[in-house]
């Protein structure tokens, strides 16, 4: 006897959108999550009156009007513009690389002067066929930008020296010859006023949810209570790693409450030198403009080697892993019991707007 139409494994954006739309159509859903909270990686927690992005900075941005209008049904967004600062030793630079960055690096004022400087450095390097990531980056932006703003950060992210990483990882580096610190080119951008958790709460209203519930610990029971499973966990784990493990990079977060109003003056500061072990510090109160707490909350983000049992954050989409993932998708094509979605189910890094679009497409195909 099936008690539910859908068992939805994971309460992040993909799973919650599917549950919301299925529930609207009269389908009975059970949502489970192994964490003690709903929301997946967009979960925000109020600490000292500040909405803290528990699993790293999440800045919503899209050029898709349908997606923007959809997510705005669940929250009002502020006008936050992502303008991270890069810190190299005691030097501060604007990101992405733009005229403010080039002026600080070389004292150039006009786009022509900046272009000339970059071209000079590329020519001096004399790299014709880049053999690794270091050579690829220098051939794109020259030695100064690479050494101060790319090298250390990238080596921390990947856990390897840039000379040991393949060149294809960096196909391009965004260089803007304008005085504009807006990181994204998208039309719509912002942070939900009051945090992201409220969005998921509204989506899951009236739907049965079980937290601290690991699918794999209760698999035999859970597989038999619904007609279909929407699975947003790792696809290789679902199939018991029968072809081997897909690879990921993981993250560690250290969050502190500080007895000061303003620690770094910006929501995101990237630390680009290799000697600093974290890649960035997030100061959460700067995501929203009315968080006037006398304290502040900061999170240091450390890249981490992924092993089984650690949280997988970034898929490593090299040829080997993509080939392995294809084997799992071939299994899924012949499995009418389960639908895979999200960054782990589809083994792909998704921005939030892409997850929403994937979920809505899944709804159209299956409901």
N, C-alpha and C positions, 0 to 999 in steps of 0.2 A: 504494500500500500504506500503510494507516494504522497507525502504530506504537503509538498511544495511543488510549484511549477519550476522555480529556479532556486538553486543554491548558489549564492554569490560569494566567492572566496576573495576577500579583500575589500575594505571600505574606503579606498582612495577614490579619486575622481571617476575612473572608468567604471568600477563596480557600483558606485553610488548613483551615477547617472543611469546605468542600466536598470538598477533596482527602482529608481524613481519613475522611469518611463514604463517599466513593466507593471509596476503597481498602479499607475494611471489607467492601464489597459485591463485591470482586473486580475492580473496574475499574482499568485501568492508567492512571496519571496522570503528567503532567509538569508541574511547577510552575516558572515562570520569574519572575524579578524583576530590574528594571533596576538596583536598588540592590545594594551589595556585601553586604547582610545580609538575612536573613529577618525577617518581622514587621511590615512596613509601618510605620505611624506609632506602633505600640505597642512598637517595638523598644527594649529597654533594654540598656545596656552597662555593665559593671563597671569603674569608674575609682576607683583608690585605695580599693578595698573598698566602694564606694558604687554602688548600682544607679541609673544615670543614665537618665532618660527623654529619649532623644535628640531626639524630635520633639514636645516639649511635655508638660506634665503630663497623665497619664492616670490618673484615679481611677475605679475600677469601682464602679458603683452601679446597682441595679435593684430593682424590686418584683415581677419575674417569677420565680417559684420555679423553673420549668423551666430558665430561662437560668442562674440562680445555681447550680443543681445540676449543670448541664452544664459550666460553666467550672471548677467546683471539682473535676472529674475530672482536671484537668491541673495544678492548683497549689493549695496551701493559702494562703488569704487571711488577712491580719491584720485588726485591727479599726480601721484608719485611718478617721477621720472628717474630711471636708473642711471646714475652717473658715478660709477665707482672710481676710487682713487687708488693708484698703485704706489706702494712705498718701497723704494730701493734704498736700503740703509737709512739715511736721514733725508733722502730726496723724495719729493712727492710729485707724481705725474698724473695727468688726466687720462682716463680710459673711455672709449677705445682710442687708439693712437690718432690724434688730431692736431690741429695747428697749435693748440695750447700745449700739447706734449712736445711738439717740435721746437716751439719757442723756448721752452724750459731746457730742452736738451742742448740746443745749438745757438739760441739767440736769433734764429730766423724769424722773419715777420710775415713774409708773403708766401702763398702756396708755391710759387715758382722757386723761391729760395729753398723751401723744404724739399720739393721734388728733386732739385739739383743735388742737395746734400745726400739724400737717400740713394740716388743713382750713382753718385761718386763712390759711396761706400760699397754698393753692389758691384761696381766695376773693379774696385780695388781688391775685393774678395776673389774675383776671377773664377767663380764657380759656374761651370757649364752644365754638368750633370750631377745634381745633389745625390750623395750616397747615403745620407742619414738625415735625421730631423734637424740637426744643427746646421748643416750645409743648406738644407731647404729653406730654413727660416732666414738665414743670412742672405741667401739669393733673393728673398722677397722684400726684406726691409733693411738690410745692412747690419753691420756689426754692433753699432751703439744700441739701437732699439733691442736687438736680440739679447745682448749681454745684460742689459739693465732690466728689461721688462718681459722677456720670454724665457730665457734659459733656466733660471732657478725655479720659477713657478712650474714650468713644464716638467722638469725633472722630479719635483716633489709630487706632482699630480700622477705621474706614471710610475714612480719608484725606480726609474732607470736614468742613466746618463743620456743626454740628448744625442750623443754620438753613437749610442747603441740602439736608438729608436729609429724605426723606418721613416723615410721621408714623407710617405703618403699621409701620415697623421696630420701634418699641416699642409693642406692644399692651398690655402690662402690665409693671409693675415689682414684683417680690415684696417686700411689706412685711409683716413679722411683728411682732405686738404681744406677743411673748414673749421671755424671756431665753434664747435658744438660738442658738448660732453654727453649728449643723450646716447646711451649704449645701444639701444634698439632702434631699428628703422620703422617699426610697426606703427600703424595709425592709432591704435588704442593701447593704453598702458595705465596701470594703476595697481593699488593694493586695496582689498576689501576693507572698508571702515569697520573695525571691530574684529578683524582677523578672518582666517579661512574656515575655521571649524564650524561656524554658523552656517556656511554654505552646505556642508555635508549633513549637518543636523536637519536642515530644511528638506534636503533631498530624501533623507531616511525617515522622516516623520511618518508614523503609522506603519512602519515596516519592522518586522522582528529582527533584532540584531543581537548577536552573541559575541562578546569580547573575550580576550584571553582564551581563544578557541583556535588551536592549531589544527588545520585540516589533516595533516599527516599523522597526528596523534589519534584522531578519531575517524580515519579514512573509511574504514569498512562500514561504519554506521552512517556517515554523512553521504557517501556515494549512493545510498539506497533510499534517501528521503526526498529526492527531487527528480523530476523528469530530465532536467538538464543542469549542467554546472557552468557557471561563468567563472573562469579561473584567472586571477591576476597575479598569481605567484610565478615562480620560475618554471618554465615549460619542461626543462630537463629533469627537475625534481619530480614533477607530476608523473613522468614516465620512468621514474626510478633510475635515472642516469644510465639508461641501458646503452647509450652510445658514448657515454662519457660526460664530464662536467663542462658546461659553458663557463667562460672566464669573465670576471668582473673586477672593478676597483671598488673599494669600500671607503667609508669615511668615519672619522671619530669626531665627536663634538664635546667641547668643554665650555659649559655655560657658567657665568659668574654674575652675581648681583654686586654692583659697585655703589658706594655711598657718594656719588657725584651725579650732577645733572647731565653732563655731556662728556663722554670719554674721548671720542675721536672726531666728532663733528660731521660724520657721514655714516650712512647705513652700512656701506661696504667699503672696506679698505683691503686691497690685495697686497700681500707681502711677497715680493718677487725675488728676493735673494734666497739662495738655497739654505743658508745657515739658519734661517728662521724656520722651524719645523712645520708651522701651520701655513696654509695658503692664504687665508683671509680671516679678518675679524669682522663680525656682523654686530652692529649696535642697533638693536631692534626698534627702539623708540623713534628712530628717524624714518621708519617706513610710514608712520602715521603722524600727522602734524599736531594732534591735540593731546599727545601723551606727555603730560606735564609733571610726571612723577619726579620727586626730588632725587630719586635713585635712577640708575640705568642698568640695563642687562646686556652683557656682551657674550658672544659665542665665538670661540676659536675653532676653526675647521681644519682638521688634519686629514690628509689623504692616508689611506690605509690599504695594506695588502689584503686582498679578499681570500678567505678560506671558508670551507663549509661551516655553517653556523653563524658567520658574520653577515651583516646586512649587505646585500648586493645593491650598489647605487648606479654604477656606470658599466654598461656592457662594453666589452672589448671587441669591436666589430672588425677584426682582421679576417683574412681569407679562411684561416683554420676554423675560427669560431662560427663564421657565417655558413661554412660548409656543414658544420655540426648542427647548427640551428635548422638548416634545411632538412636534415634527416628527421628532426623532431616535428617540423611542420608537415612532413609527409605522413608521419604517424597521425597527426591531428586531422588531416584531411579525411582519413578513413575512420575517424572516431566521432560518431554522431552524438556522443554523450556530453561532450565538452566543447566550450568556446573559449579561446585564449584572448586576453586583452591586456593592455597596459605595457609598461616598459619591461617587465619581467616575462610576462606571457608572450610578448612579441619580440623580446630580446632586441630592444632598440631604445635609444635615449629619446624621450619625447618631452618637448615643452608642454605646459599645461593646456594651451589651446589645441595642440595636436591630439592630446589625450581626449579632450572633449569631442573633437571631430571624429576620432576613431570610435568612441563610445556611441555617438549619435548614428554613425554609419552601421555599427553593429545592431543597434536598435531597429533601424530601417530594414536590415537584412533578416532579422530573426523575429521581429514582432509584427 
